[in-house]
Each structure stands twice: as C-alpha cells, then as structure tokens.
Amino acid sequence: MRRPQARTLTLGASLGVGLLTACSLGYQTQYEGDVRFEHCYRLDDERQVPIAEKRQCWHDWIQRNTYGQTRDRVDYALGRERALGQAQALGERTAPPGVMAPTVSNASPQPTSAFAPPPQTMARDAGADADRPATVATFTASTASALTTAPGATCGGACGKAWVQCSEHCKGNNCQACDERYRTCMRSCF
C-alpha cells in the first residue's frame, strides 16, 4: 500500500517543479531584459564609451531582450540605435544623451469630448452590405442549406419565415409583437 502513495508524491513533486520552472523562465527572461536595458542606458551616460559600442549594446538588446518589455522601452531603444548610427555616420565622437529619432504620430483621430461619439474612421462599414438591409430574409441559398442540418433547424426556419411575414406588415414600433412571437417560437424549438 505504501508504494502507490510514494509514486503519487513523486509525481506531484515533479509536476510542481516543472510548473515552477516553466513560469520562472518567463520571469527570468523579462528580468534579464530589464537588466540589459539599464546596462545600455548606463552606457549612454559614459563619455569614454565609443558610439559603436553603445549602438551595439542597443542593437543586441533589440535583437534578444524585447520579450515582455513595454512599447516605450522598445521605441526608445530603436530610436537610440538609429540616433547613434546617425552620429557614427557623421563622425561625431559623442552623441548627445537622450537623442531620439522622430517618433511616428498616432494615425487615429483624437477625441474631442468625453461625451461625443467616436469619430468615423471609415467611409463605409466593411461588414454591411449597403444595398440590402441585414435581416433574416437575406440568407442565401447556400447558407440556408448548410443550416438545415443544425439542431432545431426546421422549427427555427419556420419561426424565421413567420417573423419575416409578420415584420412585412408591421410599421414603426408595432414590430415588437412580431419579435415577441419569434422569441416564443424559437424557445419552443429547443
């Protein structure tokens, strides 16, 4: 009786160690990225360090340590690598600290009021068809034939037809009765 219990404990311990190791790799990678970023940032302040070495540090960080880092850090590193490359190409001995290449501005319109609806960004809704209103009646024959095998499809199809006929005769808010009949009909299908 003692053997299966020992196996269970061994299996549980192995699983626990495996989970801890799996989680710690992500934390370790992010920690290493933070440390390398701070290292490159410190190198930027050192006047005796050549520009090529500073640029190489930022390049290596971008290539190996961006996992889990915030976008502002990645953008800063890209800008520093670009600025140091330009300074190196111009033959400068030192680059001014914090020099960055111009950042790309946000392409979306900025909000004007917290109470106003968001501005329109597209001239036409890509999902809607402007020629036909989206109703139950707009199902194509291929879509309808694919739905015939779904559970409750025959009953649901009859409910849909009844709703279309009812909604053709109603006007304005009088369509609520059609919607209620449709809901009741669909509940009975399932």
N, C-alpha and C positions, 0 to 999 in steps of 0.2 A: 504494500500500500504506500510505502514511503517513496518509491521510485517515480510514479507519475507526478507526485507533488513536487519533487525536485526538478523534473523536466519543465513543469509549468513555471516554476520560479526562474529557471534558467532562460526559458523562452521570454518571459516577461521582462527580465533584466536586459536581455539582448535587444528587445523591441524598444525599451526605454532609452538605452544608449544610442540606438540607431536614430530615434527621433531627435534626441538632443544634438547629435552630430549633424543631422540634416538641417536643423534650424540654425545651428551655430555657424554653418558655412556662409549663410546669407548675412548674418551679423558681422562675421569676420571680414567678409568682402566689403561691406559698407564701411566698417571701421578703418580698414586699410585705405579705402578711397578717401576718407576724411583726413587721415594722417598724411597721405601723399599730396592732397590739395594744400594742406597747411605747409608742407615742405616746399612746394613750388611757390607758394605765396611768400614764404620767408626768403627764398632765393631771390625773388624780385626786389626785395629791400636791400640786398647785399650789393654794394657798388663794385666790389672786386670780382664778382662772378661775371664771366663773359656772357654776352647776349645769346650766343649759340647754346650755351649750357642751360640758360633759363628757358629758351624756346624748346629745347629738347625735353626738359622736365615737363612743361605744359603739354607737349605733344604726347609723351608717354602716358601722362595722366588721362588725356582724352582717349587714347587707344585702349587703356587697360582698366581704368578705375571709375568709369561713369555710372556703373550699376548702383542704383539706389540713391544717386545724388540728385539734388534739386536742379531744376532747369536753370536757375540763375547762376549756379556754380558752373554748369556746363557751358552756358553762354559766356561767362566771364573767362573761362579757360580758353575757349575758342577765340575770343577777342584778344586775349593776351598773346596767344600764339601768333595770331595774324599781325598784331602790332609789333611784336618782337621781330617777326620776319621782315616787316617793312623797315624797321630800324636797322636791322642787319644788312638789308639790301642797300640802304642809303649810306652804309659805312659808319654809322654812329657807334660810339664806344659804350654809351649807356642809354637806356630807354627811360623816359620819364615814368615814375611809378603810377600805376593805375590807368595807363593809356589803353583805351579800347577802340576797336573799330566801331563805326556807327552800327547801331542795332536796327533791326527791321521793325517798323511800326506795325501795330495791330491793324489788320485789314478790315475788321468788322466795325460797323458804326458804333460810336459811343452813345450810351443812354443819355437822354436829355432830362428826364424826370423819372422819379421812382414810381409815379402813378400812371405814366403814359405806357401804352402797349409797346412792345419792342418794335423797332423799325423793320420795314420789309426789306429783306435781303435778296429775294428772288422775284423776278418779274412774273413768273408763273409757277404754280405748285407742280413739281415734277411727278408727284404720285397721282394727281387727279386728272381726269380727262375733261377738258373744258366743254366738249361738245355734248357729252352725256352726263346727267346727274348720277351720282353713285347711289343706286337703290338695289333692292333685291332683284328687280327685273333686269338688271344689266348683266347678270351672269351669262357667260357664253355657253354654247352647247357643250364644249369640251370640259368646262368647269363643272357644269351640271351633271354630265355623265360620270365624272370622277366622284362626285358626291353621292351617287345613288347607292354605293356600297357602304356608306358610313352608317353607324347605328342610328336608328330613328330617321333615316333619310326620307323614306316615303311619307311618313307622317309630317316631318318638317317641311317637305316640299309642298304638301297640301296646305299647311299653315301659311307658307310664304305666298302661295297663289291667292289664298283668301285675303291676306293682308294687302297685296297689290290691288286686287279688285276693290277692296274697301277704301284704300287710300286714293284711288282714282276718283271716287265720288265725294270725298270729304274736302272741305275748304277751311283754311286757317287752322285754328286750334281745335276744330272738331275732329281732328285725326287722332286725338288721344284715345278715343273709344276703339279705333282700329288697332292702335298699339296695344291696348289692354287685352283685346281679344286675341291678338297674336301671341302675347306673353302667356296667356292662359292655355292656348292651343299647344305651344311649344313645351310647357310644363307637362302636359299630358303625354307628350311623345316620349318622355324619359321617365 
